[in-house]
């Protein structure tokens, strides 16, 4: 597994900052967690494979379409310009940080999992074996600060975003 890990780590770390190799829809690592990603990738036994610093998004479930997705506060102007209210009631979604880390060994994954759990990422876990091409993948996540609510015109009545978006 060591050779396989080395190849995958090289691929993952080369993709950081290179839109041609970054497979995310955004094409880059989110700025708020770039230092964390670099710190993890500096460890010999770990390599980040995907990440999100958390986002606020507007989603239209009837059309299965993302209307807006930002890694920070949403303004009323952004809501109006994305057409959020043009086709019915969209959903306002707040999604927390998540990180996937390829681990050289089960022991390396267990060490980082312990840190994740101790710091409040209680839905984190390891996937081992064929599901991750004979490797160990750690998902660091929590749903404790996730939110999904219908977004209405009334939420913007005073011209300011609702408190959950500030």
Steps between C-alpha positions, in 0.01 A plus 500: 500500500796733554569541125130552429479760778807686371351527150161619628661750739706645217191531279297664778766750602581596140133584444503769772512837330483345151151533349598259222540219757257606774187288455270720711229706334662814644845402372696590813532450874293749703723780629384473865640146529799515265749514789335196663515306173869583462572401862330162455675437168836577666450182708666197340204269567214730392366660180186708462280395208203736530386778728249776560538778754123513537254687285172679484298410194167553333362188336186444294380144575234489226767559237788330680700819445749697708418868461773638724784357706744710702756434770394799707194716565234543232371849429145594400642619167645155432164342576321731261754462221508119515127482425420328827134600495434476126387136506330421827647451845871422516683352797759685701770254599788542741749216473791452740867429437599160367829340411603168347848373582674203342706323767806281442385254767211419728709623795558840335127528431410406856735765642345778291148366563561528875597868456191566285265341752663682793451834325128451437482342155289219638373353172855433378608150407731268310434299185745217450566267208374461147253786533796740490721303260671292768571793725376678810285811462403724790196723471506789748154654534216602722138579436458688826498840332323407177174669409245480220194726497261641239606846392221755469467866399399579859850406615629803311220742591725744685768492231748313719574129482349284773722459808601149390668649193694779671 
